[in-house]
Amino acid sequence: MFNAVSSRISAFFLILIFALPAYTYAQEKSTIIVLGDSLSAAYGMSIEQGWVHLLSDRLIAEGNKTSVVNASITGDTSDGGLRRLPDLLTKHQPDVVIIELGGNDGLRGFDLQHTEQQLAQLITASKAAGATPLLVEILLPPNYGKRYTAAFQAIYHRLAETHQITLVPSFLPAVAENPALMQADGIHPAADAQPIIATHMLPFIKQVIAK
């Protein structure tokens, strides 16, 4: 009788052991959507050279079970991102949504209140889908004037505080002061800047997927 009970217990634990890895893998797998514009779309270079692709490689190399979807489009605005997001959420069911939008709104002189409202909707839609949104701070060129650039920058800090989400500091200061790291237009980071941007973004992503 003892042997029979012992065999049943052993069989139970064997089943449990074989079942756990699949369950753990499913729980640890994280899908990340990067919803951005040309700063994230590998503008002027191959996709493989862009910071999003490099970030994905870094995450996997460090043993993170992640799938990074780059849904960035050159020239996109907060309006465009808001139109595209519902389908992206349905298709990919992400755990994290990185929102890197608003720069083209500012460059085109969009109403700041409108941009803030659109970004807020991106945040709330991501949360409603069960994803954790990360908002990337966007800085405008200084030639747009101190008052306008300060008001634009304040949008991101206000949204992060209001919605209690992580604000990722702009990655442009880390590369923009070095002409060798910028493309000829002076707006878009060059290929050599992309590893620096990926390094800048990495700890914020790891902090979220570790939760």
Wavefront OBJ file of the C-alpha trace (Angstrom):
o trace
v 0.000 0.000 0.000
v 2.827 2.342 0.892
v 4.435 1.708 -2.486
v 1.163 2.442 -4.284
v 0.698 5.751 -2.436
v 4.328 6.626 -3.030
v 3.967 5.929 -6.742
v 0.872 8.126 -6.993
v 2.650 10.988 -5.212
v 5.690 10.626 -7.476
v 3.477 10.620 -10.553
v 1.712 13.769 -9.340
v 4.969 15.655 -8.904
v 6.253 14.471 -12.270
v 3.121 15.851 -13.925
v 3.545 19.107 -12.012
v 7.199 19.436 -12.979
v 6.492 18.897 -16.666
v 3.536 21.273 -16.601
v 5.296 24.184 -14.904
v 7.769 25.231 -17.613
v 5.037 25.822 -20.205
v 2.974 27.818 -17.724
v 5.940 29.854 -16.566
v 6.974 30.602 -20.141
v 3.492 31.800 -21.015
v 3.421 34.056 -17.983
v 6.870 35.544 -18.623
v 6.412 36.206 -22.345
v 5.995 39.952 -22.867
v 4.842 41.704 -26.015
v 5.965 45.294 -26.454
v 4.558 47.705 -29.029
v 6.559 50.782 -29.973
v 4.107 53.356 -31.309
v 6.252 56.135 -32.681
v 7.295 58.338 -35.554
v 10.535 58.652 -37.538
v 12.637 58.740 -34.358
v 11.644 55.121 -33.769
v 11.062 54.005 -37.370
v 14.769 53.720 -38.276
v 14.473 56.730 -40.579
v 17.385 56.962 -43.021
v 18.769 53.497 -42.232
v 17.865 49.830 -42.286
v 15.345 48.535 -39.764
v 18.069 46.374 -38.235
v 20.119 49.483 -37.412
v 17.293 51.241 -35.569
v 17.141 51.442 -31.793
v 13.925 49.401 -31.578
v 15.511 46.411 -33.304
v 18.677 46.799 -31.222
v 16.596 46.994 -28.054
v 14.804 43.782 -28.975
v 18.127 42.038 -29.542
v 19.446 43.291 -26.202
v 16.383 42.111 -24.304
v 16.585 38.642 -25.812
v 20.359 38.441 -25.285
v 19.817 39.172 -21.598
v 17.379 36.282 -21.323
v 14.120 38.221 -21.434
v 11.232 36.469 -23.184
v 9.997 39.405 -25.216
v 8.499 40.167 -28.599
v 8.942 43.761 -29.764
v 6.585 45.083 -32.443
v 7.775 48.268 -34.112
v 4.586 50.067 -35.152
v 6.362 53.363 -35.816
v 5.707 55.333 -39.004
v 7.752 58.252 -40.283
v 5.737 61.462 -40.138
v 3.098 60.067 -37.806
v 1.273 62.319 -35.362
v -0.717 61.735 -32.202
v -3.844 61.655 -34.406
v -2.376 58.953 -36.614
v -1.246 56.917 -33.650
v -4.691 57.080 -32.111
v -6.283 55.838 -35.330
v -3.880 52.907 -35.558
v -3.726 51.854 -31.922
v -7.037 49.934 -31.586
v -6.109 47.441 -34.317
v -2.611 47.058 -32.885
v -3.996 46.326 -29.424
v -6.413 43.752 -30.804
v -3.840 42.044 -33.004
v -0.870 41.914 -30.620
v -2.465 42.103 -27.141
v 0.640 43.838 -25.777
v 1.874 43.962 -22.214
v 3.660 47.265 -22.817
v 2.983 50.156 -25.195
v 5.805 52.645 -25.694
v 4.291 55.928 -26.890
v 6.848 58.026 -28.785
v 4.597 60.505 -30.538
v 3.835 64.204 -30.581
v 7.012 65.497 -32.192
v 5.394 66.023 -35.581
v 2.445 67.692 -33.870
v 4.832 70.231 -32.400
v 6.858 70.724 -35.571
v 3.642 71.409 -37.509
v 2.293 73.815 -34.917
v -0.698 71.733 -33.845
v -2.787 73.053 -30.980
v -1.039 71.912 -27.800
v -4.273 71.095 -26.009
v -5.304 68.846 -28.891
v -1.981 66.998 -28.810
v -2.284 66.507 -25.070
v -5.809 65.133 -25.440
v -4.725 62.690 -28.146
v -1.759 61.451 -26.128
v -4.040 61.051 -23.113
v -6.361 58.866 -25.191
v -3.409 56.727 -26.281
v -2.543 56.195 -22.622
v -6.072 55.359 -21.507
v -6.667 53.036 -24.477
v -3.463 51.145 -23.688
v -4.454 50.784 -20.053
v -7.962 49.665 -20.971
v -6.429 46.880 -23.067
v -4.409 45.690 -20.085
v -1.089 47.119 -21.266
v 1.345 49.299 -19.346
v 1.998 52.521 -21.278
v 5.395 54.210 -21.254
v 5.476 57.796 -22.477
v 8.663 59.029 -24.144
v 9.353 62.712 -23.598
v 9.700 64.674 -26.832
v 11.749 67.853 -27.107
v 11.346 70.402 -29.892
v 14.247 72.281 -31.531
v 15.102 75.528 -29.698
v 14.313 77.646 -32.762
v 10.609 77.135 -31.978
v 11.002 79.571 -29.098
v 11.350 79.090 -25.349
v 7.687 79.647 -24.523
v 6.356 77.157 -27.080
v 8.982 74.484 -26.451
v 8.503 74.726 -22.674
v 4.717 74.462 -23.003
v 5.132 71.488 -25.329
v 7.530 69.699 -22.999
v 5.192 70.290 -20.054
v 2.536 68.169 -21.799
v 4.524 64.996 -21.212
v 5.278 65.681 -17.564
v 1.652 66.573 -16.891
v 0.361 63.418 -18.595
v 2.792 61.180 -16.718
v 1.727 62.677 -13.405
v -1.997 62.653 -14.187
v -2.053 59.059 -15.414
v 0.583 57.779 -12.984
v 2.801 56.295 -15.681
v 6.528 56.264 -16.323
v 7.896 59.173 -18.326
v 11.030 58.168 -20.212
v 13.291 61.228 -20.499
v 13.997 62.295 -24.063
v 16.842 60.367 -25.638
v 17.791 63.254 -27.939
v 20.064 65.144 -25.500
v 22.332 62.088 -25.334
v 23.067 62.320 -29.061
v 21.961 65.691 -30.457
v 24.953 67.661 -29.182
v 27.328 65.493 -31.218
v 26.966 66.295 -34.947
v 28.556 62.952 -35.815
v 25.579 61.201 -34.218
v 22.970 63.145 -36.176
v 21.829 62.928 -39.776
v 22.343 65.855 -42.138
v 18.918 67.318 -41.313
v 19.977 67.857 -37.700
v 16.710 66.327 -36.468
v 17.096 62.576 -36.846
v 19.741 60.562 -34.994
v 22.168 58.701 -37.253
v 22.840 54.968 -37.247
v 25.757 55.411 -34.835
v 23.362 56.994 -32.330
v 20.938 54.076 -32.285
v 22.887 51.862 -29.823
v 23.045 54.834 -27.440
v 19.278 55.297 -27.667
v 18.696 51.575 -27.116
v 20.881 51.717 -24.000
v 18.911 54.741 -22.797
v 15.580 52.959 -23.232
v 16.585 49.533 -21.912
v 16.306 50.057 -18.122
v 12.829 51.559 -18.401
v 11.596 48.570 -20.403
v 13.219 46.042 -18.090
v 11.639 47.697 -15.072
v 8.165 47.275 -16.542
v 8.487 43.703 -17.812
v 9.989 42.612 -14.493
v 6.752 43.463 -12.658
l 1 2 3 4 5 6 7 8 9 10 11 12 13 14 15 16 17 18 19 20 21 22 23 24 25 26 27 28 29 30 31 32 33 34 35 36 37 38 39 40 41 42 43 44 45 46 47 48 49 50 51 52 53 54 55 56 57 58 59 60 61 62 63 64 65 66 67 68 69 70 71 72 73 74 75 76 77 78 79 80 81 82 83 84 85 86 87 88 89 90 91 92 93 94 95 96 97 98 99 100 101 102 103 104 105 106 107 108 109 110 111 112 113 114 115 116 117 118 119 120 121 122 123 124 125 126 127 128 129 130 131 132 133 134 135 136 137 138 139 140 141 142 143 144 145 146 147 148 149 150 151 152 153 154 155 156 157 158 159 160 161 162 163 164 165 166 167 168 169 170 171 172 173 174 175 176 177 178 179 180 181 182 183 184 185 186 187 188 189 190 191 192 193 194 195 196 197 198 199 200 201 202 203 204 205 206 207 208 209 210 211
